[in-house]
Amino acid sequence: MSTELDRLYARLADRVDAAPPPELSAVRARAAQRRRRSFGGLLAAAAALLAALFAAQAVLAPAATPVRPVLPALPAATEFLPFDGSADPVIRFTGPVRFGMTETAGDRSYAMWMAEDGTEWVGGVDLTTAKPLWPALSLGKFGDTNGMEVSAGAILLLTEQGFDNPLIKDGSDTIIAVDPATGKIMWTLPYSFNDTDRVLYDDTLVITWVQRGVTEALDLRTGKARWTVTDRVAQSGTNALRTMSELYAVGGFAGRAPADRRVVLHLADGRAQLRDVATGRVERELTAPVLPAEGDRLRQETVVDGVLYQFAGGRVSALPLDGSPAGTDVAVQANLDGAWPSPCLAGGLFCAVTGDTGESATLTVIDPRTGATVWQHEVKARVRGVLPAQAGLVVMGEPSVVLAADGTPLASLDGQAMWVESGNLLVVGQAGVSGHQLATGENVALGQPGVTGYCSANATMLTCPTKDGVGVYRYAR
């Protein structure tokens, strides 16, 4: 998937069975470190906090010109509610689990988990009743997992190494599509996680087989192709059209289905096509030269706010998809080797984690129109992801750091932090789960549910995999 959940999600970096407890590295984005190409995916965008903040004379002012930091309007306090972390789970695990994750959409949460014996499971919870939607489903044993992606039409389990599993052909990576309403398997599809780009819509999966040179739009109910394109698409060249606000990482680490019903295919011959997702009809075609990769450097593409961005070979290009002749192609000032830039701030700015040593790293903010470095912030921790929201950026680590849009530190949090709809944060750490009031700096202890993976939330309810099962907790009114 070019910049879809793998995207935006969160960058997940370690193999599930190699990092206890699981980090924000454990699923989709964890595969980024072993892919021959980088993937986009997890996460980026922050609101138009103040237009003046991104005025060129302020953001790109010479170093000798003092620029007074401009802080965002911080959110009002959330009425956090402590919960009983020892309460019985809604879905109880049958044995020890080495990894789990949840995704929440409205009043439904979905969970996948991998037991210590390699058995992968999937379940769903009705948050209005705190009861399972259907009996948890065992998918059999696998060597590894790339987690799951969820939309209204399907839960897609991204399985790996399904040897001796009757659902899987030849032990290959396989997508298993489960009906969110019933928990029944709808179809399976052998694929390659590393060599496909994917965009998940509410009723369609657009998947590009990069090496084969084929793109298909699959009906989520049947797994059958609605339409097929045999023109070769550039690596990372299959993307949804999203606005910056759609890329906010609120309520979890996974991306959401795009609202725009078009997909961008950037063909290897230098054409960019905007196609209708349902029919495949080409609505617009533009000339869009492909930036070539250089040596072992990888290339990445993203579409946000109607602009196609490419990073490759130490350069960045920006092409408006409305046909206006305002495209740019410039050298990038920062060394982005091994980094995966993603849109993260209003005004079209991108973030990249550079100089990652495993113990420290640098968050580098780039203006793709000029290639200039806007600001940098040193982080004294391993960075596992950058989560944008209206109030600023969470740089995931232990501790996690919250930054304003101009790089001003707002908070340092002891654990993995997650934005919630109010604009404040939930923090999962060794001491349990707490709520953080961004405006006052107050931390509110909520409970100790023994989290063993990645939680997700709506405006009031938190769903977490724990050592005993999938727990549901009311954290706010």
Secondary structure as GFF3:
##gff-version 3
##sequence-region A 1 477
A	DSSP	three_ten_helix	16	18	.	.	.	ID=ss1
A	DSSP	three_ten_helix	28	34	.	.	.	ID=ss2
A	DSSP	three_ten_helix	51	54	.	.	.	ID=ss3
A	DSSP	alpha_helix	56	59	.	.	.	ID=ss4
A	DSSP	beta_strand	91	92	.	.	.	ID=ss5
A	DSSP	beta_strand	97	105	.	.	.	ID=ss6
A	DSSP	beta_strand	108	115	.	.	.	ID=ss7
A	DSSP	beta_strand	119	126	.	.	.	ID=ss8
A	DSSP	beta_strand	131	141	.	.	.	ID=ss9
A	DSSP	beta_strand	144	150	.	.	.	ID=ss10
A	DSSP	beta_strand	155	160	.	.	.	ID=ss11
A	DSSP	beta_strand	174	178	.	.	.	ID=ss12
A	DSSP	beta_strand	185	190	.	.	.	ID=ss13
A	DSSP	beta_strand	196	200	.	.	.	ID=ss14
A	DSSP	beta_strand	204	209	.	.	.	ID=ss15
A	DSSP	beta_strand	214	219	.	.	.	ID=ss16
A	DSSP	beta_strand	225	229	.	.	.	ID=ss17
A	DSSP	beta_strand	233	240	.	.	.	ID=ss18
A	DSSP	three_ten_helix	244	247	.	.	.	ID=ss19
A	DSSP	beta_strand	262	267	.	.	.	ID=ss20
A	DSSP	beta_strand	271	276	.	.	.	ID=ss21
A	DSSP	beta_strand	282	287	.	.	.	ID=ss22
A	DSSP	beta_strand	300	304	.	.	.	ID=ss23
A	DSSP	beta_strand	307	312	.	.	.	ID=ss24
A	DSSP	beta_strand	315	320	.	.	.	ID=ss25
A	DSSP	beta_strand	328	331	.	.	.	ID=ss26
A	DSSP	beta_strand	342	345	.	.	.	ID=ss27
A	DSSP	beta_strand	349	354	.	.	.	ID=ss28
A	DSSP	beta_strand	361	366	.	.	.	ID=ss29
A	DSSP	beta_strand	373	379	.	.	.	ID=ss30
A	DSSP	beta_strand	385	389	.	.	.	ID=ss31
A	DSSP	beta_strand	392	396	.	.	.	ID=ss32
A	DSSP	beta_strand	400	403	.	.	.	ID=ss33
A	DSSP	beta_strand	409	413	.	.	.	ID=ss34
A	DSSP	beta_strand	416	419	.	.	.	ID=ss35
A	DSSP	beta_strand	425	429	.	.	.	ID=ss36
A	DSSP	beta_strand	432	436	.	.	.	ID=ss37
A	DSSP	beta_strand	443	447	.	.	.	ID=ss38
A	DSSP	beta_strand	456	457	.	.	.	ID=ss39
A	DSSP	beta_strand	461	465	.	.	.	ID=ss40
A	DSSP	beta_strand	469	474	.	.	.	ID=ss41
###
